[in-house]
Amino acid sequence: MSHRFDQDKTGLRDLLRSGRCGELGYLVCRFTCDNRNHGDWGEFRYGIDDALMVEGSVHHLDILADLAGAKCDTIYAQTWKPAWGDFKGDCQGLVTMAFENGVRAIYEGAKANAVGLNGWANEYIRAECEKATVTVQNRRMEWFPYDPGKPREQRSEGSGEDVPLPEGGKWRNTLLIERFCRWLDGGPPMETRVEENLQSVALIFAAIKSSRTGLPVRVQELLADTREAVRRQMA
């Protein structure tokens, strides 16, 4: 869950929570890389099943759920391995998500493309909201406000208003270590505690199940059924 605490993702989350954008409608996330050849992405990943989901998308689906501000209700995924990829398991994927508050999300993940457009820490995220469209790409956040008084016009990414990323100095793992120390001293529970992390893990297993069955999966039902199966096993 550390990646949601990166500087650019934190900036987007803060903007969405500020109310300036109005109601959030849907999210888009792109993570595409040119790691098709064995060893480009760490050798062990080429020999495991569902390398994209387990080693990459686990971060991004968690980010989408965090930005949506609600638990994921339904997930539908298609994952595959192209002939030109050296992976044993699926390394490409398209995922759609519906959250309990009505927000939707679309995710594109790829590890065997011809070129990497939005690799690790440089992901593309777009938030479509009631009062604005906001994009984050290659660590730059851009704001396109809705103005009902202006005639409709076609805009292009790069022509919006730059939004400064938050200052702070500590992000991702370093920030979490600091918060962990605060928790040890009696501070608030961490966002990454086990109960919350299970939501992120459930997203990945639900996406994998969806890809294998060809059907959408109810994430909270899968998590509840798994809890019950574990209880029975331990009884």
C-alpha positions as CSV (number, residue, x, y, z in Angstrom):
1,M,0.0,0.0,0.0
2,S,3.0,2.3,0.0
3,H,2.6,3.6,-3.5
4,R,-0.6,5.5,-2.6
5,F,1.6,7.7,-0.4
6,D,3.8,8.9,-3.3
7,Q,3.9,12.7,-3.8
8,D,1.8,12.9,-6.9
9,K,-0.9,10.5,-5.8
10,T,-1.1,12.3,-2.5
11,G,-1.6,15.6,-4.3
12,L,-4.4,14.2,-6.4
13,R,-6.1,12.7,-3.4
14,D,-5.9,16.0,-1.5
15,L,-7.4,17.9,-4.5
16,L,-10.3,15.4,-4.8
17,R,-11.0,15.6,-1.1
18,S,-10.9,19.4,-1.1
19,G,-14.3,19.7,-2.8
20,R,-12.9,21.9,-5.5
21,C,-13.7,19.3,-8.1
22,G,-17.2,18.5,-7.0
23,E,-18.4,15.0,-7.1
24,L,-16.0,12.3,-8.4
25,G,-17.5,10.4,-11.3
26,Y,-14.8,8.0,-12.5
27,L,-11.0,7.3,-12.6
28,V,-8.6,6.1,-15.2
29,C,-5.1,4.7,-14.5
30,R,-2.5,3.6,-17.0
31,F,0.7,1.7,-16.1
32,T,2.5,0.6,-19.3
33,C,6.1,-0.7,-19.6
34,D,8.5,-2.3,-22.1
35,N,9.7,-5.2,-19.9
36,R,8.9,-8.0,-22.3
37,N,12.4,-9.5,-22.3
38,H,13.5,-11.9,-19.5
39,G,15.2,-10.1,-16.7
40,D,14.1,-6.6,-17.6
41,W,11.8,-6.5,-14.6
42,G,13.6,-8.7,-12.1
43,E,14.1,-12.3,-13.1
44,F,11.8,-14.0,-10.6
45,R,8.7,-12.2,-12.1
46,Y,9.1,-14.0,-15.4
47,G,8.5,-17.4,-13.8
48,I,5.4,-16.7,-11.7
49,D,1.7,-16.7,-12.5
50,D,-0.2,-13.4,-12.9
51,A,3.0,-11.3,-12.7
52,L,1.2,-8.1,-13.6
53,M,-1.5,-8.4,-11.0
54,V,0.7,-9.7,-8.2
55,E,3.7,-7.5,-8.7
56,G,2.3,-4.4,-10.4
57,S,-1.4,-3.9,-10.3
58,V,-1.6,-4.6,-6.5
59,H,-0.3,-1.1,-6.1
60,H,-2.5,0.6,-8.7
61,L,-5.8,-1.0,-7.8
62,D,-5.2,0.0,-4.3
63,I,-4.5,3.6,-5.4
64,L,-7.8,3.7,-7.4
65,A,-9.7,2.4,-4.4
66,D,-8.1,5.0,-2.2
67,L,-8.9,7.8,-4.6
68,A,-12.5,6.6,-5.0
69,G,-12.9,6.8,-1.3
70,A,-14.9,3.6,-0.9
71,K,-14.5,-0.2,-0.9
72,C,-14.7,-1.9,-4.3
73,D,-18.0,-3.6,-4.9
74,T,-17.5,-5.3,-8.3
75,I,-14.4,-6.0,-10.4
76,Y,-14.1,-7.4,-13.9
77,A,-10.7,-8.2,-15.4
78,Q,-9.1,-9.6,-18.6
79,T,-5.5,-10.5,-18.4
80,W,-3.3,-12.3,-20.9
81,K,0.3,-13.0,-22.1
82,P,1.2,-11.9,-25.7
83,A,3.4,-14.2,-27.8
84,W,6.3,-11.7,-27.7
85,G,6.5,-11.6,-23.9
86,D,8.9,-13.8,-22.0
87,F,6.6,-14.2,-19.0
88,K,5.2,-17.5,-17.8
89,G,1.9,-15.9,-16.7
90,D,-0.3,-13.0,-17.7
91,C,1.6,-9.7,-18.0
92,Q,-1.1,-7.5,-19.7
93,G,-4.4,-6.5,-18.2
94,L,-7.6,-4.4,-18.5
95,V,-9.7,-3.9,-15.4
96,T,-13.0,-2.2,-14.6
97,M,-14.1,-1.5,-11.1
98,A,-17.3,-0.2,-9.4
99,F,-17.1,1.1,-5.9
100,E,-19.7,1.2,-3.1
101,N,-20.2,4.9,-3.5
102,G,-21.0,4.7,-7.2
103,V,-17.5,5.8,-8.5
104,R,-16.1,3.7,-11.4
105,A,-12.6,3.1,-12.5
106,I,-10.7,1.8,-15.5
107,Y,-7.2,0.4,-15.3
108,E,-4.7,-0.5,-18.1
109,G,-1.6,-2.4,-17.1
110,A,1.1,-3.8,-19.4
111,K,4.6,-5.1,-19.0
112,A,5.3,-6.2,-22.6
113,N,4.5,-3.2,-24.7
114,A,6.8,-1.8,-27.4
115,V,7.6,1.2,-25.3
116,G,6.9,2.3,-21.7
117,L,4.7,5.4,-21.6
118,N,3.8,5.4,-17.9
119,G,6.1,3.2,-15.8
120,W,6.7,2.8,-12.1
121,A,6.1,6.1,-10.2
122,N,5.2,7.9,-13.5
123,E,1.7,6.5,-13.9
124,Y,-1.1,8.3,-15.7
125,I,-4.2,8.9,-13.6
126,R,-7.2,10.9,-14.7
127,A,-10.1,11.9,-12.5
128,E,-13.4,13.0,-14.2
129,C,-15.4,15.1,-11.7
130,E,-18.5,17.2,-11.6
131,K,-16.5,20.5,-11.8
132,A,-13.2,19.5,-13.3
133,T,-11.0,17.0,-15.1
134,V,-7.7,16.4,-13.4
135,T,-4.8,14.5,-14.8
136,V,-1.5,13.2,-13.3
137,Q,1.1,12.1,-15.7
138,N,4.9,11.7,-15.2
139,R,4.6,13.4,-11.8
140,R,2.8,16.5,-13.2
141,M,-0.7,17.4,-12.1
142,E,-3.0,19.4,-14.4
143,W,-6.4,21.0,-13.8
144,F,-9.1,21.6,-16.4
145,P,-12.1,23.3,-14.6
146,Y,-15.6,23.2,-16.0
147,D,-16.9,26.7,-16.9
148,P,-20.6,26.6,-17.9
149,G,-20.3,30.1,-19.3
150,K,-17.7,29.2,-21.9
151,P,-18.4,27.6,-25.3
152,R,-17.5,24.0,-25.5
153,E,-14.0,23.4,-26.8
154,Q,-11.7,20.5,-27.4
155,R,-8.8,20.6,-25.0
156,S,-5.5,18.6,-25.1
157,E,-3.5,17.3,-22.2
158,G,-0.7,19.7,-21.6
159,S,-2.9,22.8,-22.0
160,G,-4.4,22.8,-18.6
161,E,-3.4,24.7,-15.4
162,D,-0.5,23.2,-13.5
163,V,-1.3,22.2,-9.9
164,P,1.7,22.2,-7.6
165,L,2.4,18.9,-5.9
166,P,2.3,19.1,-2.1
167,E,5.5,19.9,-0.2
168,G,6.6,17.7,2.7
169,G,9.8,15.9,2.1
170,K,8.7,12.4,3.2
171,W,6.7,10.1,0.9
172,R,5.9,6.4,0.4
173,N,8.0,4.1,2.7
174,T,9.8,6.9,4.5
175,L,6.5,8.5,5.4
176,L,5.0,5.2,6.5
177,I,8.0,4.5,8.8
178,E,7.4,7.9,10.5
179,R,3.7,7.2,10.9
180,F,4.5,3.7,12.3
181,C,6.7,5.3,15.0
182,R,3.9,7.7,15.8
183,W,1.5,4.8,16.2
184,L,3.9,3.1,18.6
185,D,3.9,6.2,20.7
186,G,0.1,6.1,20.9
187,G,-0.8,7.8,17.6
188,P,-3.7,7.0,15.3
189,P,-4.1,3.6,13.6
190,M,-2.2,3.4,10.3
191,E,-4.0,3.3,6.9
192,T,-1.9,0.2,6.1
193,R,-3.0,-1.9,9.1
194,V,-3.9,-5.5,8.3
195,E,-7.6,-5.1,8.1
196,E,-7.3,-2.3,5.5
197,N,-4.6,-4.2,3.6
198,L,-6.9,-7.1,3.2
199,Q,-9.0,-4.9,0.9
200,S,-6.1,-4.4,-1.4
201,V,-5.2,-8.1,-1.4
202,A,-8.9,-9.0,-2.1
203,L,-8.8,-6.7,-5.2
204,I,-6.0,-8.7,-6.7
205,F,-7.4,-12.2,-6.0
206,A,-10.8,-11.0,-7.3
207,A,-9.3,-9.6,-10.5
208,I,-7.4,-12.9,-11.1
209,K,-10.6,-14.9,-10.4
210,S,-12.5,-12.7,-12.8
211,S,-9.9,-13.1,-15.6
212,R,-10.0,-16.9,-15.2
213,T,-13.8,-17.2,-15.1
214,G,-14.6,-14.5,-17.5
215,L,-17.2,-13.1,-15.0
216,P,-17.3,-10.0,-12.7
217,V,-16.5,-10.7,-9.1
218,R,-18.1,-9.2,-6.0
219,V,-15.0,-8.3,-4.0
220,Q,-16.6,-8.0,-0.5
221,E,-18.4,-11.3,-1.0
222,L,-15.1,-13.0,-2.0
223,L,-13.4,-11.5,1.1
224,A,-16.2,-12.6,3.4
225,D,-16.3,-16.2,1.9
226,T,-12.5,-16.4,2.3
227,R,-12.7,-15.3,6.0
228,E,-15.4,-18.0,6.6
229,A,-13.3,-20.7,4.9
230,V,-10.3,-19.8,7.1
231,R,-12.5,-19.9,10.2
232,R,-13.8,-23.4,9.3
233,Q,-10.3,-24.6,8.6
234,M,-9.0,-23.4,11.9
235,A,-12.0,-24.7,14.0
